[in-house]
Amino acid sequence: MKTTIFCALLLWSVTTTAPCLAQTTGVDPLEFDEFEFFDSDPTFLDELMDLLRKQLEQTNSIKPTIAAQLESNNQRRGRGLKNQPRGLKSKSSSSSGKKSKGKGCELIREASEDPACSPLNMDADLPFCAGVRGNGARIFSHFAVLARLVEDFGPLDGISGGSSGAITLLIHDAIVSSDLVTNCPGDVCCTYDEQNARISFLLRSFESITETFFPVMIAASALVIPQILQKINDKNILGNLLSFDPKKQEKGLRDFLKLLDKTVDEAPFIKTFLNPQVAQAIIGSPNPIGMAEDIISGLDQIFDSRSPLILVRPSILNWEGVAELFDVLASFLHGSEPVNVDGMQLMLSQCAVLGDTSWTQSASRLVWIGLPVPVTCQEIFTALLAEFVFTRDSKDPSYIKNKIGKNIPTTVSTGVMTKDAYEEWDELNDRYLSSLTFPVDTSDWNPPFEDVRFGYFGDKESLKRAKEVVGAGKLYDDPKSEKFLALGDANWKQVIMTSAAEPSLSSAVPIGKKEVSVGGWVDFGPAQVLAGMGCDRSILITRQDGTGSYSQGLMALMGATPAEVDLQYDFTVAESAWSISADLATGTVCTDWDGPSGTDFAAIAGDGLTAPFLHTDACFEALDGPAGSTDQIEGCTPAYEETHGAP
């Protein structure tokens, strides 16, 4: 009986997520022949892929040709490719924009002798850093802002973020650590401008994932479905699941979960929507029907933080699958095997241009690569991505296995329930899993807020330095900083499965013996942690209009009083943690990413490219960056109400 309910729930999840996928990608996920990329001209695709494969086979003869094309393009572009290097001072900086031999190329962080750029913090080792505020599905804005910062000031020296920002940090890390952005064709190192153009192009390519990445991943997953069906038939899994014999039902379920575990690893898009916790919870429940109905009802409460049940209710989303899904994209953008390196070099040489005002402009650029007609940069990008996805297997490198902070100093935030707060969660979790009635009574829920900490994963050096100055009684001891908790190092898979897995999208995630992660919503503006890491200048990437009801509700759910919530998030008063963060940061990119429709990804990204950059730092302007704005914007300006009056 329980197994049958689980199967019905599984079928329901597939049928209900299909329209969502259709809305997001513009295609029916069950109509694989309708993808524009695959449907437009199969012959053209074959010709394009054959050409790219030939390049891979003829590396030595092709490199000089690509290098010659690059030099020709640079001469034609004139002002399109900036001639003078600029950037913030770095200990590893180079004073030359000239090319050198390509082996062992590293990121160039150009030095500036302008006195306006002397360190604000004399002990700073990280001249230029960014703090990324999570924004759910509107993540496209992050990449536009980061691309803009790279073009204006060069690569970041450090970064911090949380929530969906953890995914942003993963993709950013994969790109800036790639040989593709430092090694140019002709066995030479890229110049400062070429490097920044490549980083910017790859960051902005994220805007295209609904037109490129998701359709390709769905198509790849479709190849796995016949294998699953065949094995279901071979092992009589369906017959056992539908049997009235409880033992056969249990065997059918075990075989099915084992099959998914082995097969779906090759299809992370499918795995994303198959969470084994759901099956385990329903099978173990004394009221499987009630629990199944409760799990389904939870899908109507996404980003609704009024009930503590969101901390214990299993989600349809499988966050291991989410991490592995974005691992494919990160590994591709990093240039991991089996990527077509020469094809990527050709694309970047022809398509990565400083000053493009949108991804649409970059994607629509026409390139001649030996076919009868020119192709667009997006067609090349999609072809290379498809080749990578369809030839990649489990033995190829996985980027999410890398430790965070391995390439640049990095911290990722997540809320942590400890001590008595953990015990309160543990009791509710046990009650939910063993309940005879649904919804479960939560009237006695009362976690102590003092036992809720703001945790940070990171590299050893970053956490060590931050721990010395961030916390109660230390240099930074505001209401947020006094809850600082160093969680130690972690790999990218672990931080995606904790920081990005927020309540209502995931139940709380155990991370220690008596600790659970409740998501990265806790720190909207990590200026304090960035300063603790050794950052001299930090820019916060956030949005106007302040804090949303979801985060305030979660803080209250953790036991905070209304006054304690205000001390964290009230941007209208100077003593709040948010106002202190905004005041400490050197600048703020104040987006309006909630303004456009949630499915208008181009508009969300476009807003990030043009959002006001609030700063008064002479160094940014001395480096030929965008003019600073002294606009006072509600939600981005510290203590807005105290200086401007109530809106």
N, C-alpha and C positions, 0 to 999 in steps of 0.2 A: 504493500500500500504506500509506504513512505517513498519507495523507489519510483513508483508510478507518478507520485506527486512531483518528485524532483524532475522526472523526464518531462512532465507537462510544463513545469516552470522553465526548464531549459528551452523547450520549444517556444514558449511564450517570449522568452528573452530574445531569441533569434528573430522571431516575426516582428517584435516591437522595435528592435534596433535597426532593422532593415530600412524603414522609412526615415529614421534619423540619419543613417548613412546616405540615403538618397538625397536628403535635404542638404547635408554637409558637402557632399562631393558632386551633387548634381546628376548622379547616375544611380540606377537600381543595382545594388550589389549582387543581385542574382542574375542580372543581364550582362554577363561579362563581355559580350560582343558589342556592347553599346559604348564602350569607352572611346572617347573621341581620338585618343592617341593611337589605339590599336585599330580603330575602325576607319580612320581617315584615308590611309593608303598603305596597305600591308607591303606592297612592293617597295614603296619609298622607305619604309622602316627597314626592310631587309637590306636595301642598298646602303642606307646610313650605317647600320650595324656592321656590315661587311667592310665598309671603308674604315671604321674605327678599329676593327679587329686587324685589318692589314697594317694599320699604324702600329699596333702593338707588336706585330711580327717583324716590322721593319724599323725598329726604334732608331738605329744608328743613322739611317738615311733620312729619317723624317725630322729628327731634332733640328738640323740646320735649316730645313725648310720652314718649320714653325718659328724658329728664331728670326729668320729673315722676314716672315710675315709680321711678327711682332714689331720689329724695327720700322718696317714700312708703315704699320698702323700708327705707331707713336709719332712719326713724322707727319702723317696726314692729320692726326688729331690736334697737333699744335697745342693750343691752350687747354684742350681736354685732358691732357696728362700734365700734372703739375711738375715743374722742374726743380723747385727748391724744397729740400727736405725740411720738415718741421715736426715738432713733438716735444714732449716734456723730458726733462733731464733724467737719465737713468744710468746706474752704475755700469750697465752692459751696453751703453749707447755707442753708436758709431757716428763719426763726424762726416762720413762720406756717403753720398748717394750713388756712387759708382758701383758697377757690377764686379763681383769677384767670382772665383771658381765655385761651382755649385755644390761641391761636397761639404757637408757639415754646416750648411747655411742656418743662421738663426734669425729670429725676429729682430728687426732693427727698431730701436727706440732712440730716435735722433735727439741729440743734445741741443739745448737752447742756451745761449749766453746772455739772453735778455735778463736784466736785473729784476724785472717784474716776476720772473719765474723762479726766484730763489725759494728754497723750501720754506713753507709756513711752519712746519715742524722740523726742527733741526736734526732730529733723530730719524727722520723719515727715510725708509729704504724703498718705499713704493710710491713713486711720484704721482701716479694717476690711477684712480680706482673708481668703481661704480657699484652702487647698491640697487638691486632689482626688486621691485615690489611685485608680488604675484597678482595675476589678473585673470585666472581661469582660462577660458577659451579665447580670450582676447590677447593671447600671448604674442600675436603677430606684431603688436606695437613694440614689444621688447626688441625684436631683431632690427626693426627700422631705426630705433634710437641708437642701438649699439653700433650699427653700420655708420650712422651719422657721426658718432663720436670718434670712431676709428678713422674716418676720412678727415676729420678736423684735427685730431690730436694724436693719432697713432694708436697702437695696441695698448690695451689696459695692462697695468702692472698688478692689479688685484681686483677681486670681485666677491660680492656677497649677495645672497638672495634666499628666497624660500617659496613654498607653495608651488604654483605652476612655474615660478621663476627657476626652480631646480632643473626643470627641463631646458629652459633657456640657457642656464649655465652649462649644462651638459653639451648642448650643440655648440655654444660659443667656445668651450674648451677644446672640442674636437677640431674645430676650424683653425683656431690660432696656433694649435700645436702641430698642424699638418705641414709636411714638406711641400705640399702643393702651393702654399702661400709664400714660402721662402725660396724655393728652387724654381727658377725659370728655364724655359727651353734653351738649348745650346750649352747645357752643363755650366750655367752661371747662377749666381745668387740674384734674386730679385732685388730691384732698387726699393727704396722706402716707399715711393709712390705706387709702384707695381704691387708690392706686398699689401699695402692698405687697400688698393682697388680690389685685389683678390679676396681679402677678408670680407670687405663690404659686400661684394657680389654674392659670396656664399652665405653670408648672414641673411641678406635680403631674399635669397632663394627660398627661405622658409615660407614666405608668403604663398608660394605655389604648391604647397603640399597637398591641398585638396584637388588640384588638377594633375599632379604628377605622382607624389609619393603614395597617397592613399589608394588611388586606382591601381597602381602597380602592385601594391601589397595585397589588395583584394584579389587581383588576378592571380598572384602567386599562391595565395591561400586556396583559391579554387582548385589548384592542381592537387592539393592535399585531400580534398573532400572525397574523391573516388577511392583513395587509399583507406580512408576511415571507413567508408561504407563497405568496402570489400572485407576488411578485418572484422567489422561488426557481423557480417554474414558468416565469415569463416568460424568465428567463435560463438555463434548463436547468441550474441549479446542481447539483441532486441527480444528474442524469444524468452530469454531468462528474465529480462526486465519486466516483461508483460505477464510473466508466470504468476500464479496464485501461491506458489511455494516460496515462502520467505527466504529460504536458503538459496534458491535459484536467483531470486531478486538481488540478494546481497552479492552473489557471485557475478551476476550481470553488471552490477554497478561497479564492483572492484575492477572487472575486466575493462569496462568502459573508461573509468578514470585512468587506469594504467595505459590504455590505448591513447587517450588524449595527452597524457604526460609525455609519451614517446613521440607522437605524431605532430601534435600542435606546436611543439617547440620549433618546428620548421615553418609554422604559419602563425606568427605572433598576432596578426590581425584577428584571427579567430580566437586565439588564446585570451586576448584582451577582454572578451565578453563571456568567458567561461571560468568562473571563480569556483575552485573546489571547496572553498569554505561554505558556500551555499549548500552543496550536496551534503557535506559533513554535518552541518547544523540541522538540516531537515531530517536526515536519517536518524540523528540522535535525539530528536525532539519527541516528547510524549504527545505533542499536538502538531503533527506535521502540516496539516491543512492550515491551521491558524498561523503557523510560522511562515508558510509559503505566501499566504495572503498578506502578512505583515511585511515581508521582504518586497513584494510587488508594490504595496502601498508606499514603501520608502522611496520608490522611483519618482513619486510625485512630490517628494520633499527635498529635492536636490538644492543645496545651499540654503536650507531652512534650518536654523540653529536653535529652534525653540525647545526641542525635546532631547534629553540625554540618550534616548534610544539610538540616535545617530552614531553614538560611540560604541555600540555593541551589535547593531544590526549588520549582518553580512551584506556586502554589495555585489551586484552582478559583475562589476568591474574587477578584473584580475590585475592587480598592480604589478605583478611580476610580468604579465603579458604587456602592460603599458610600457614598462621599462625596456623590455626586449623589442617592442615595436620601434621606439625611438632610438634604440641601439643600432638598428639597421640604418637609419638616416645618419646618425652620428658617425658610424663606421664608414659610410659612403663619403660623407663630406670630409672626413679625415684622410681619405685616400687609402683605407685599409684594403688588403687583398679580399676579393679578386677585382678591385676596381681597375678600370682601363686607364692607366696613368697617362698615356700619351693622348688619349681622347680628352681627358680632363685638362691636360696642359693646353691642347688646342682650344678648348672652350674658354678657358680662363684668359688665354692670350688674346682671343678675339672679342670676348664678351665683357671682361672685367674692366670697366672704365670709371675713373673717378668723376664724380659730379652728376651721375644719373639721378634723376629726380624721383624715380619710382622703379619697382621691379618690372612693371609693364614695359617701361622704356628699355631696360636691360634685356628682358626676355624676348622682345620683338625685334631686336637688332638682327639684321640679316648677315649671314656669314657664308662665304664661298669655301667649300671644303672638297671640291672635286666632283660634285654631283651636277647634273644638267641645270639645276636651279638652286638658288641660295636657300639655306635653311635658317630658321630662327635659333637664337640661343636657347630658348626653352625647349625646342625640339631636340637639340643636342643634349641638353641637360636630362631630359626625360629618357632618351635612348640610352645614355650612359647609366642612369639609375636603373632602368629596366634590366640592362645587361648585368649589372651588379647584383640585383635582387635574385634573378633567375639562375645565376651561377654560384651564388654564395651558399655555403653549407656550414654545418655545426663546427667543423674543424677550423674555419677561418677566424681571424681575430675578432674579439668582441670588445668594443670600446667601453662599455659600461662596467667591465671588470677592472678598469683602471681606478686607482685611488684618486679622490678629488684633491686638488692642490698639487698634483704631481707636476703640472706644467706652469701654472701661475698660482700664487697664494689665493686660496678659496675657502669660504665658509658658507654653510647652508643651514638655515634655521629650521627648527621644528619645536612645537610645544610638547612638554613632557609632564605627565602626571606621575608624581613620586609619593612615597610614604603613604600618609593617610588618604591622599587624593587617589593614589593607585588602588588602595584597598576599597575605596568607594566604587571605583570602576570595576574592580574584580568581582565585587559582590553583585553588582547589577548585571555583569556579563554572565555569571553563573545562573542568576535568576532568569535571565532571558532564555538561555539555552535549555533550561529545565522547566520552563513555564507551561502550564496547562491552559492558560488564558492569554489572549492577545487583544489589544495591545497590553504590554506589561506595565504594571503600576510603577510609576517613578516618583510618587509624591514624597518619598523620604530621601530623595537625591540631595546631597548636601556636601560636596567636596570642599575641603579647606583650600582657599586660593593661595595661601602661603606655600603650599606643597606643589603648586603648578609652576614649573620652571620654563625658561626660554632657552632651549638647548641649541647647540651649534656643532655640527660636524665640520671637520676641516683638517688641513695638513698640520702636522705636529708643531711646526714653528709658528704658524698663524695663531693656533689656539693657545700656545704657550705665551705669546706676546699679548694677546687679547686678555687672557686670564690675569695678567699682572696689573692691568689698569681698568678692567671692566668688572663691576660688581659692587656689592654693598661696602661702603667705606673706602672705595678706591677713587681714582681720578674721575671715572664716569660711574656715577651711582644714582642716576635718575630712576624713576619707577620701573622702566624696562631693564636697564642695566643691572639693577640689583637682583634680578632673577636669572642672570647669566649662568649657564651651565655648559661646560665643555664636555662634549660627548665623545671626543676622540676622532680618529680617522675612520673613513668608510669609503667604499667604492661607489661609483655613480649609480649602480643598480640599487644599492641600499638606500641612498638618499632620495631617489625617485619613489621608492616603495614606502617612504616615511613622510618626507616633507611635502611631496605632491599629493599624497594620499590623504586628503582632508575629510573630516567628518561630513557625512551624508553621501560622500563618494567612496568611503571606506570606513570600516570599524577601526577603533584604535589599534595600533600596531605594537605588539610587545618588542622592546628593544633592549631590555635588561632583565635581571632577575625579578625586580619589582618596579618596572618602569614601562610606560606605554607612550608611544608617540601619537600626538593628535593633530599633526599637520603644521605647515610652515606659515600659517596666517599670523603668527604672533609678532613678527617684526616687519613693519611696512617700510621702515627707513633705517637700514643698518649702518648709519653713520658712525655710531659709537664703536661698533665692532670693527669697522674699517679703520678707524683711527687707532684702535688697539692693535690691529694687525701691522701698523706702520705706514698707513697711507697718508700722504701729504695733502693731496687734493682728491676729494671724492664727490661724485655726482650721483644724486638720487634719481632714479627713473620711477615716476609715480603718476598719479592722476589728480585732477582737480576735484573739488567737492568733498574731500575728506574721506572718512571711514564709512563703509557700508554697514547695513544692519547685520549681515552675516557674521562679520568679525566681532562686532560688539556683542552679539548674541552668544557667540562661542565663549567670549571672555566671561559673560555672566553665567553661562553654563558651567564654567570652571570654578564657580563660587565667588567671583568678584562682585563687590557691591557697585551700585551705579557710580559712586564717587571714584572707586578704583578703576572702573572702565574709563571714566573721563581722564584720569591721570595717565592712562596709556594712550588714548586715541583722540582726545579733544584738541583739534588743531587751533581752536580759537583762544586758548590760554597759553601763556609762556611756560608754565611749569609742567605741561604734559610731556610725556616721552616723545611724542611725535613732533611737537614744536622744538624740543631740544635737538632732535635728530636733524630737522630741516635747518635749524640755525647753525649746527655744527658742520653740515655739509658745505662744500665750496660752491656748489650749484645744484639746481634742480631742473630736470626736464619735466615740465608740467603738462602731461598729455590730457586729452579728453577721450580716452579710449572707450569710455562707456557711451560716448555720443553717437557714433555710427551704429547701424544695425549689427547684431551679433554675428551675422553671416556675411557681412560686407567686409571681407578680410582686407581687400585693397584699401578701403577707406580707413580701417583701423590702422593699417601700416602707414598710410599716407599721413594720418594725424601724427604718428610718431616722428615722421621726417620733418614736420613743420611746427611741432609743438613749441611753445615758448621755452627758452633756456634761461632760467632765472639765475643770474649771478652778477657779481660786481668785481670779479677777479681780473686784474689787469693782465695776468699771464695768459689767460684764454684768448684775449683780444690781441695781445702781442704776438701770439703764435698764429695770427691770421685766422682765428676761429670766428664763429658767429658773434655778432655784437651782443653784449650782455643785455638782458632785459631786467628792468627794475619794476616791472608790473607786479602788482599785489593781487595774487590769485587765491581765492578761497580754497583751502585744502592743500595748498603748496607753500603758502607764505606763513612762517611761524607766527603764532599769537595773532591771527588775522583779526579776530573780533576785538581784541584789546586795542589794536591800532586803528581799526576802521569802524568799529561799532557793529552791532548785530545786523546781519543781512536782512 
